[in-house]
């Protein structure tokens, strides 16, 4: 059963999976911040670069399997498979939206 995601979250997972139907500015705010693997990426250019490098490095696919809301946060658990030890794994994506776009994302 496919879970229902907000449009910006659906766009994010499409982009991260290499589906070019959306662009980074379709889902992130201008001042958005991403925290992943100990790094922080702020602004659309930095986020786009991070996405490209991460796809190149891990050649991964993320499949959302659950979503929960906690105040302003939308928490998605996804099964991630790719070119890394232990694949597949489950990762938690904590999104904060602003006017329907991603203001912050923390992946753990």
Buried (B, 14 or more C-beta within 10 A) or exposed (E): EEBEBBEBBBBBBBBBEEEEEBEBBBBBBEEBBBBBEEEEBEBBEBBBEBBEEBBEEBEBBBEBEEBEEEEEEBBBBBBBBBEEEEBBEEBEBBBBBBEEBBBBBBBE
